Amino acid sequence: MRLVIQRVSQASVTVEKKIIGAIGQGLLVLLGIELADSEEDVYWLVQKLIQMRIFSDAGGKMNYSLQDIDGGLLVVSQFTLHASTKKGNRPGFVAAARPEQAIPLYESFIEKATFLLGKKVETGIFGADMQVTLINDGPVTIIIDSKNRE
């Protein structure tokens, strides 16, 4: 499972010209699920995400987590995070989980994040054609992969 985390001052996701999820200050997370992923990956990543200290304190040092600032969380599914680009010019997506596996893990991720934050997590629509708008704050963009726990 792979996350691209972007610290934002605002973000939204639109489907068919209608905004379906939006946040102010917080994190926009692009979530990619691969064939080898399980509930263990979900649990580890949600804990890591919610506790990650990437918001600045008064001195400008990254000391605060999403919980500390009571920030918003917008999660958007994105199977293209598991693109293979080793051969040719067209990415392959054989490592990306099929919807029957990915949807339950995506929903579990949202459920666990909602529980830990104690408030609603904004989302896109799994598998939909979405337009994501954001103002990256910093910019701060971090990639975390549950199969590469550094």
Z-matrix of the N, CA and C atoms (Angstrom, degrees):
N
C 1 1.449
C 2 1.518 1 106.75
N 3 1.300 2 114.61 1 135.63
C 4 1.458 3 120.38 2 -175.00
C 5 1.522 4 109.51 3 -127.40
N 6 1.342 5 114.87 4 136.47
C 7 1.461 6 121.39 5 176.49
C 8 1.519 7 109.55 6 -119.99
N 9 1.313 8 115.50 7 136.30
C 10 1.462 9 121.61 8 164.90
C 11 1.523 10 104.27 9 -110.34
N 12 1.325 11 114.90 10 114.79
C 13 1.465 12 122.40 11 -173.95
C 14 1.523 13 108.19 12 -106.08
N 15 1.312 14 116.44 13 126.46
C 16 1.452 15 120.68 14 178.10
C 17 1.521 16 109.07 15 -123.97
N 18 1.336 17 114.86 16 122.46
C 19 1.461 18 119.86 17 174.92
C 20 1.516 19 106.89 18 -75.59
N 21 1.332 20 116.14 19 126.15
C 22 1.463 21 120.49 20 -173.93
C 23 1.519 22 111.82 21 -128.66
N 24 1.339 23 114.43 22 155.05
C 25 1.466 24 118.83 23 169.69
C 26 1.528 25 108.89 24 -91.30
N 27 1.353 26 115.67 25 -20.76
C 28 1.466 27 121.47 26 170.70
C 29 1.518 28 108.95 27 -166.65
N 30 1.334 29 115.36 28 153.78
C 31 1.465 30 121.00 29 178.17
C 32 1.518 31 108.73 30 -157.93
N 33 1.340 32 115.25 31 153.10
C 34 1.465 33 119.78 32 176.68
C 35 1.519 34 109.39 33 -151.82
N 36 1.318 35 115.53 34 159.71
C 37 1.456 36 122.16 35 175.58
C 38 1.521 37 107.83 36 -128.09
N 39 1.336 38 114.86 37 133.84
C 40 1.455 39 122.25 38 -176.57
C 41 1.521 40 109.63 39 -119.71
N 42 1.330 41 116.58 40 136.75
C 43 1.460 42 123.10 41 174.45
C 44 1.527 43 106.95 42 -129.26
N 45 1.315 44 116.05 43 128.05
C 46 1.467 45 122.00 44 -179.41
C 47 1.532 46 111.92 45 49.72
N 48 1.340 47 115.10 46 47.52
C 49 1.466 48 124.42 47 176.19
C 50 1.522 49 114.28 48 64.93
N 51 1.351 50 116.96 49 18.34
C 52 1.460 51 120.93 50 177.61
C 53 1.526 52 108.92 51 -123.97
N 54 1.336 53 116.54 52 127.59
C 55 1.464 54 120.57 53 176.69
C 56 1.526 55 107.71 54 -70.21
N 57 1.336 56 115.55 55 122.24
C 58 1.469 57 119.22 56 -178.71
C 59 1.518 58 112.86 57 -110.44
N 60 1.316 59 117.35 58 -11.97
C 61 1.457 60 121.38 59 177.05
C 62 1.513 61 109.12 60 -155.51
N 63 1.334 62 117.11 61 137.99
C 64 1.462 63 120.70 62 -178.96
C 65 1.520 64 109.69 63 -155.18
N 66 1.339 65 115.21 64 146.62
C 67 1.461 66 121.44 65 176.11
C 68 1.518 67 109.20 66 -138.40
N 69 1.320 68 115.21 67 161.45
C 70 1.457 69 121.95 68 168.22
C 71 1.521 70 106.82 69 -92.33
N 72 1.314 71 116.73 70 -132.48
C 73 1.467 72 120.51 71 179.78
C 74 1.522 73 110.20 72 -59.51
N 75 1.325 74 115.95 73 133.57
C 76 1.456 75 120.15 74 178.86
C 77 1.512 76 111.64 75 161.34
N 78 1.341 77 115.04 76 -143.50
C 79 1.457 78 121.22 77 -176.13
C 80 1.527 79 111.11 78 -126.65
N 81 1.320 80 114.86 79 132.36
C 82 1.457 81 121.92 80 167.91
C 83 1.523 82 105.06 81 -99.15
N 84 1.334 83 116.40 82 125.11
C 85 1.458 84 121.23 83 -178.26
C 86 1.523 85 109.37 84 -120.29
N 87 1.336 86 115.55 85 122.12
C 88 1.461 87 121.76 86 170.77
C 89 1.523 88 105.42 87 -93.06
N 90 1.334 89 117.12 88 124.87
C 91 1.459 90 123.00 89 -172.37
C 92 1.519 91 110.42 90 -116.36
N 93 1.336 92 115.75 91 118.69
C 94 1.455 93 121.45 92 177.16
C 95 1.518 94 110.23 93 -112.45
N 96 1.317 95 116.94 94 131.21
C 97 1.464 96 122.38 95 -177.40
C 98 1.521 97 108.46 96 -114.52
N 99 1.340 98 115.93 97 131.87
C 100 1.458 99 120.31 98 -179.59
C 101 1.523 100 110.88 99 -113.25
N 102 1.319 101 115.03 100 169.80
C 103 1.464 102 121.86 101 -175.71
C 104 1.520 103 114.19 102 -54.82
N 105 1.323 104 117.72 103 -36.39
C 106 1.464 105 121.60 104 -174.91
C 107 1.529 106 113.41 105 -83.42
N 108 1.310 107 118.98 106 1.47
C 109 1.466 108 121.87 107 -175.49
C 110 1.518 109 112.97 108 -78.33
N 111 1.349 110 114.04 109 152.87
C 112 1.465 111 121.46 110 -179.02
C 113 1.528 112 109.31 111 -145.87
N 114 1.324 113 115.39 112 -177.97
C 115 1.467 114 121.10 113 177.11
C 116 1.525 115 111.40 114 -60.73
N 117 1.316 116 118.16 115 -29.62
C 118 1.467 117 121.35 116 177.93
C 119 1.533 118 110.09 117 -61.74
N 120 1.338 119 116.52 118 -40.52
C 121 1.461 120 120.75 119 177.58
C 122 1.523 121 110.75 120 -64.64
N 123 1.316 122 116.32 121 -42.39
C 124 1.465 123 121.45 122 178.92
C 125 1.526 124 109.99 123 -58.54
N 126 1.324 125 116.26 124 -51.91
C 127 1.465 126 121.28 125 -176.45
C 128 1.531 127 110.59 126 -59.59
N 129 1.341 128 116.77 127 -47.88
C 130 1.463 129 120.66 128 -177.54
C 131 1.525 130 110.95 129 -61.95
N 132 1.334 131 116.75 130 -46.09
C 133 1.460 132 120.22 131 -177.16
C 134 1.521 133 113.12 132 -68.08
N 135 1.319 134 117.45 133 -41.03
C 136 1.470 135 119.37 134 179.40
C 137 1.521 136 110.01 135 -62.73
N 138 1.324 137 117.50 136 -45.18
C 139 1.473 138 120.79 137 177.98
C 140 1.533 139 110.31 138 -57.99
N 141 1.320 140 115.73 139 -47.94
C 142 1.463 141 121.48 140 -178.23
C 143 1.533 142 110.61 141 -61.52
N 144 1.317 143 116.26 142 -45.64
C 145 1.458 144 121.95 143 -178.73
C 146 1.528 145 112.02 144 -61.25
N 147 1.307 146 116.38 145 -50.76
C 148 1.462 147 120.99 146 -174.81
C 149 1.530 148 111.98 147 -66.49
N 150 1.324 149 116.98 148 -32.15
C 151 1.473 150 121.09 149 -176.30
C 152 1.527 151 113.75 150 -94.58
N 153 1.342 152 117.92 151 -7.84
C 154 1.458 153 121.05 152 -176.77
C 155 1.528 154 110.52 153 -63.65
N 156 1.321 155 115.47 154 127.19
C 157 1.471 156 121.09 155 -177.52
C 158 1.526 157 109.49 156 -92.17
N 159 1.336 158 115.11 157 92.20
C 160 1.470 159 119.58 158 -178.35
C 161 1.528 160 113.14 159 -128.26
N 162 1.319 161 115.80 160 13.31
C 163 1.467 162 120.03 161 175.66
C 164 1.521 163 108.49 162 -108.86
N 165 1.319 164 115.88 163 140.64
C 166 1.461 165 121.49 164 -172.66
C 167 1.519 166 113.34 165 -77.63
N 168 1.338 167 113.99 166 143.53
C 169 1.459 168 120.78 167 172.11
C 170 1.531 169 107.91 168 -87.40
N 171 1.332 170 117.02 169 -172.68
C 172 1.467 171 121.20 170 -177.69
C 173 1.522 172 112.42 171 -61.88
N 174 1.334 173 116.78 172 -26.00
C 175 1.458 174 121.35 173 179.53
C 176 1.516 175 113.81 174 -88.64
N 177 1.331 176 117.03 175 2.03
C 178 1.448 177 120.77 176 178.90
C 179 1.527 178 114.36 177 85.40
N 180 1.328 179 116.86 178 4.63
C 181 1.462 180 120.82 179 -179.97
C 182 1.534 181 109.44 180 -91.12
N 183 1.332 182 116.53 181 138.84
C 184 1.467 183 120.37 182 178.85
C 185 1.528 184 109.67 183 -70.97
N 186 1.327 185 115.03 184 95.67
C 187 1.464 186 121.24 185 -176.07
C 188 1.518 187 113.38 186 -124.48
N 189 1.318 188 118.21 187 -9.24
C 190 1.452 189 120.50 188 -173.86
C 191 1.527 190 111.81 189 -112.60
N 192 1.324 191 114.81 190 143.79
C 193 1.464 192 121.76 191 177.02
C 194 1.530 193 109.27 192 -94.22
N 195 1.296 194 115.04 193 174.73
C 196 1.464 195 121.28 194 175.89
C 197 1.525 196 110.19 195 -58.10
N 198 1.325 197 116.51 196 -41.23
C 199 1.468 198 120.71 197 177.74
C 200 1.521 199 111.05 198 -63.18
N 201 1.329 200 116.42 199 -42.69
C 202 1.467 201 120.59 200 -177.09
C 203 1.516 202 112.80 201 -60.00
N 204 1.337 203 116.59 202 -35.38
C 205 1.478 204 119.47 203 -177.24
C 206 1.522 205 111.74 204 -97.46
N 207 1.339 206 117.28 205 0.36
C 208 1.462 207 122.59 206 -176.63
C 209 1.529 208 110.21 207 54.37
N 210 1.342 209 114.81 208 43.97
C 211 1.463 210 120.87 209 -176.94
C 212 1.511 211 113.20 210 -81.60
N 213 1.317 212 114.97 211 167.75
C 214 1.453 213 121.98 212 178.28
C 215 1.521 214 111.22 213 -87.54
N 216 1.323 215 115.68 214 158.63
C 217 1.459 216 122.19 215 177.82
C 218 1.518 217 108.47 216 -132.44
N 219 1.332 218 115.69 217 124.24
C 220 1.462 219 122.69 218 176.92
C 221 1.523 220 107.10 219 -119.74
N 222 1.334 221 117.33 220 118.44
C 223 1.460 222 122.83 221 -177.48
C 224 1.525 223 109.13 222 -112.71
N 225 1.335 224 115.05 223 127.66
C 226 1.457 225 121.96 224 -178.43
C 227 1.529 226 108.32 225 -125.46
N 228 1.324 227 117.01 226 124.90
C 229 1.463 228 120.59 227 178.06
C 230 1.525 229 109.52 228 -70.02
N 231 1.350 230 116.07 229 141.32
C 232 1.450 231 119.49 230 -178.22
C 233 1.526 232 110.08 231 -153.57
N 234 1.333 233 115.77 232 93.01
C 235 1.455 234 121.10 233 -178.19
C 236 1.526 235 112.35 234 -64.41
N 237 1.335 236 118.06 235 -22.16
C 238 1.457 237 121.01 236 -177.58
C 239 1.533 238 112.78 237 -68.03
N 240 1.322 239 118.23 238 -10.17
C 241 1.462 240 120.56 239 176.17
C 242 1.526 241 111.65 240 -65.68
N 243 1.339 242 116.68 241 -16.50
C 244 1.467 243 120.67 242 178.88
C 245 1.526 244 111.54 243 -107.51
N 246 1.319 245 116.28 244 30.96
C 247 1.467 246 121.26 245 178.65
C 248 1.524 247 110.52 246 -69.47
N 249 1.309 248 115.33 247 139.10
C 250 1.456 249 121.99 248 172.33
C 251 1.524 250 107.26 249 -100.90
N 252 1.331 251 115.75 250 126.07
C 253 1.464 252 120.26 251 -177.31
C 254 1.532 253 112.20 252 -120.42
N 255 1.332 254 116.37 253 19.39
C 256 1.467 255 120.73 254 -175.87
C 257 1.518 256 113.19 255 -69.67
N 258 1.319 257 118.01 256 -36.03
C 259 1.461 258 121.07 257 -176.53
C 260 1.529 259 110.29 258 -117.47
N 261 1.315 260 115.22 259 135.45
C 262 1.458 261 120.24 260 173.92
C 263 1.511 262 113.50 261 66.93
N 264 1.326 263 114.61 262 -164.79
C 265 1.459 264 121.07 263 -177.13
C 266 1.518 265 113.92 264 -111.91
N 267 1.321 266 116.91 265 -3.96
C 268 1.462 267 120.32 266 177.42
C 269 1.529 268 108.01 267 -105.05
N 270 1.338 269 117.61 268 121.64
C 271 1.467 270 119.36 269 179.73
C 272 1.530 271 111.29 270 -62.27
N 273 1.313 272 115.09 271 147.23
C 274 1.462 273 121.18 272 173.26
C 275 1.517 274 109.22 273 -107.15
N 276 1.319 275 116.24 274 151.15
C 277 1.468 276 120.20 275 -175.12
C 278 1.525 277 112.18 276 -125.81
N 279 1.322 278 117.53 277 30.75
C 280 1.466 279 120.80 278 -176.23
C 281 1.525 280 112.25 279 -65.96
N 282 1.330 281 118.92 280 -24.50
C 283 1.469 282 121.20 281 179.49
C 284 1.527 283 112.57 282 -80.24
N 285 1.324 284 117.09 283 -18.67
C 286 1.470 285 120.24 284 -179.17
C 287 1.524 286 109.74 285 -70.80
N 288 1.326 287 115.27 286 137.43
C 289 1.464 288 120.39 287 179.88
C 290 1.524 289 110.93 288 -68.08
N 291 1.317 290 115.73 289 144.39
C 292 1.469 291 122.15 290 174.83
C 293 1.541 292 108.25 291 -71.02
N 294 1.317 293 118.04 292 156.02
C 295 1.467 294 121.18 293 -177.31
C 296 1.533 295 114.69 294 -52.63
N 297 1.337 296 117.69 295 -37.73
C 298 1.473 297 118.92 296 -178.15
C 299 1.530 298 112.49 297 -63.73
N 300 1.318 299 118.03 298 -24.99
C 301 1.463 300 121.82 299 174.90
C 302 1.526 301 110.30 300 -93.99
N 303 1.322 302 116.86 301 -41.56
C 304 1.464 303 121.77 302 -172.36
C 305 1.526 304 113.69 303 -71.58
N 306 1.323 305 117.55 304 -39.35
C 307 1.472 306 119.58 305 -176.43
C 308 1.530 307 112.36 306 -60.27
N 309 1.338 308 119.89 307 -48.18
C 310 1.472 309 118.60 308 178.01
C 311 1.540 310 112.74 309 -60.24
N 312 1.333 311 118.34 310 -36.97
C 313 1.463 312 120.61 311 178.97
C 314 1.530 313 111.10 312 -70.78
N 315 1.322 314 116.60 313 -38.64
C 316 1.466 315 121.64 314 175.75
C 317 1.537 316 109.94 315 -61.06
N 318 1.320 317 115.98 316 -47.38
C 319 1.466 318 120.25 317 179.72
C 320 1.527 319 111.48 318 -64.41
N 321 1.325 320 117.05 319 -37.53
C 322 1.459 321 121.13 320 176.85
C 323 1.522 322 111.02 321 -64.54
N 324 1.317 323 117.51 322 -39.86
C 325 1.457 324 122.43 323 177.58
C 326 1.534 325 109.68 324 -59.58
N 327 1.312 326 116.37 325 -47.31
C 328 1.473 327 121.49 326 -179.84
C 329 1.535 328 109.99 327 -62.75
N 330 1.316 329 116.30 328 -45.15
C 331 1.471 330 121.36 329 -178.83
C 332 1.527 331 111.43 330 -61.09
N 333 1.326 332 117.34 331 -47.06
C 334 1.467 333 121.13 332 -179.04
C 335 1.528 334 111.23 333 -66.95
N 336 1.318 335 117.59 334 -39.82
C 337 1.460 336 120.81 335 178.36
C 338 1.532 337 110.61 336 -65.51
N 339 1.318 338 116.59 337 -40.83
C 340 1.471 339 121.11 338 177.43
C 341 1.522 340 110.50 339 -60.33
N 342 1.324 341 116.27 340 -44.87
C 343 1.468 342 121.14 341 -179.75
C 344 1.535 343 110.49 342 -62.16
N 345 1.326 344 116.89 343 -48.50
C 346 1.465 345 120.05 344 -176.89
C 347 1.526 346 112.64 345 -67.75
N 348 1.336 347 117.06 346 -36.67
C 349 1.461 348 119.82 347 179.06
C 350 1.524 349 112.53 348 -78.89
N 351 1.326 350 115.88 349 -25.29
C 352 1.461 351 119.72 350 -177.83
C 353 1.508 352 113.19 351 74.23
N 354 1.336 353 116.52 352 21.77
C 355 1.464 354 120.40 353 177.38
C 356 1.517 355 109.20 354 -157.38
N 357 1.314 356 115.48 355 168.56
C 358 1.462 357 122.14 356 -176.39
C 359 1.527 358 111.44 357 -62.38
N 360 1.316 359 114.46 358 138.03
C 361 1.458 360 121.74 359 172.47
C 362 1.531 361 107.00 360 -101.00
N 363 1.303 362 116.16 361 127.77
C 364 1.465 363 120.90 362 178.53
C 365 1.530 364 108.45 363 -78.58
N 366 1.330 365 116.75 364 149.23
C 367 1.462 366 120.47 365 -177.09
C 368 1.524 367 111.01 366 -142.85
N 369 1.330 368 112.59 367 167.99
C 370 1.456 369 120.71 368 166.77
C 371 1.515 370 107.26 369 -91.72
N 372 1.333 371 116.40 370 -158.70
C 373 1.468 372 121.87 371 175.73
C 374 1.524 373 106.72 372 -118.37
N 375 1.314 374 116.00 373 120.78
C 376 1.459 375 120.78 374 -176.91
C 377 1.526 376 110.41 375 -54.70
N 378 1.323 377 116.11 376 126.95
C 379 1.458 378 122.02 377 175.92
C 380 1.514 379 115.92 378 81.25
N 381 1.319 380 117.52 379 -4.14
C 382 1.470 381 120.57 380 -178.67
C 383 1.529 382 110.74 381 -81.68
N 384 1.314 383 115.63 382 160.60
C 385 1.452 384 122.15 383 170.45
C 386 1.525 385 105.58 384 -81.17
N 387 1.331 386 116.59 385 112.78
C 388 1.461 387 121.39 386 -173.12
C 389 1.519 388 110.85 387 -120.10
N 390 1.310 389 115.67 388 150.15
C 391 1.448 390 122.06 389 171.50
C 392 1.529 391 106.24 390 -113.64
N 393 1.318 392 115.63 391 123.87
C 394 1.459 393 121.36 392 -177.72
C 395 1.524 394 108.44 393 -110.79
N 396 1.318 395 115.32 394 128.57
C 397 1.454 396 122.37 395 178.41
C 398 1.519 397 108.10 396 -117.53
N 399 1.333 398 115.91 397 136.96
C 400 1.459 399 118.16 398 179.46
C 401 1.507 400 111.19 399 -152.10
N 402 1.307 401 114.54 400 156.02
C 403 1.455 402 122.13 401 166.86
C 404 1.514 403 105.05 402 -116.34
N 405 1.347 404 114.70 403 106.10
C 406 1.459 405 121.39 404 -177.69
C 407 1.520 406 107.97 405 -72.87
N 408 1.312 407 117.12 406 127.92
C 409 1.456 408 123.88 407 -176.99
C 410 1.520 409 109.42 408 -95.89
N 411 1.311 410 116.52 409 111.78
C 412 1.462 411 120.19 410 177.93
C 413 1.520 412 112.55 411 132.08
N 414 1.285 413 120.14 412 -72.67
C 415 1.462 414 127.83 413 -1.09
C 416 1.530 415 111.55 414 -76.31
N 417 1.322 416 114.43 415 146.00
C 418 1.465 417 121.64 416 173.82
C 419 1.518 418 106.94 417 -125.49
N 420 1.327 419 116.26 418 116.28
C 421 1.458 420 122.96 419 177.71
C 422 1.524 421 107.69 420 -134.38
N 423 1.334 422 116.66 421 124.88
C 424 1.466 423 122.20 422 -176.45
C 425 1.524 424 108.71 423 -129.24
N 426 1.330 425 115.69 424 139.26
C 427 1.462 426 121.53 425 177.30
C 428 1.527 427 108.50 426 -111.89
N 429 1.330 428 115.79 427 130.77
C 430 1.461 429 121.48 428 176.91
C 431 1.531 430 108.06 429 -127.53
N 432 1.317 431 115.65 430 135.16
C 433 1.469 432 121.81 431 178.17
C 434 1.519 433 107.58 432 -124.60
N 435 1.318 434 116.61 433 125.68
C 436 1.473 435 120.59 434 -177.76
C 437 1.524 436 112.31 435 -67.61
N 438 1.323 437 117.75 436 -15.99
C 439 1.466 438 121.25 437 178.85
C 440 1.525 439 111.16 438 -91.56
N 441 1.334 440 117.15 439 -2.94
C 442 1.452 441 122.37 440 -179.54
C 443 1.529 442 107.66 441 -136.17
N 444 1.300 443 116.86 442 72.11
C 445 1.478 444 122.57 443 -173.72
C 446 1.513 445 110.72 444 -82.08
N 447 1.311 446 116.13 445 84.31
C 448 1.476 447 122.09 446 -178.85
C 449 1.508 448 110.80 447 -85.36
